[in-house]
Amino acid sequence: MKPVRMMKVLIGATMFVALTACGGRTGKTDDRAAIIEACNTQQGAGWLRKEHGENYCECYADTAKEKMDADSYKTLAAASREELQAVDDEAAREAIARRNTRVYSEASHHAQSCKRT
């Protein structure tokens, strides 16, 4: 793993641990934070930010919250948390993505509105 990517992963994981330690809830803010951090650790996240703007992952999370039904959004947030726990295990992350293809596809579809104009 490249040093810059490793640093981003470590920062993201640290932020996730800090957020979950502060209250241990799975409320709206924690869901959003988990989705954003998981998005930022995705392969190709740099390209997405370059193409869609630096706030792509925030837009992705916000658009998912606005457009997805509550159950799908909760599934996306839970899958994001799983990805953060498996941040250094590509095979585990791929398995999580395969299990949640429908919600990932739906969220990505809605995130098309995040493109720069």
Secondary structure, 3 states (H helix, E strand, C coil): CCHHHHHHHHHHHHHHHHHHHCCCCCCHHHHHHHHHHHHHCCCCHHHHHHHHCCCHHHHHHHHHHHHCCHHHHHHHHHHHHHHHHCCCCHHHHHHHHHHCHHHHHHHHHHHHHHCCC
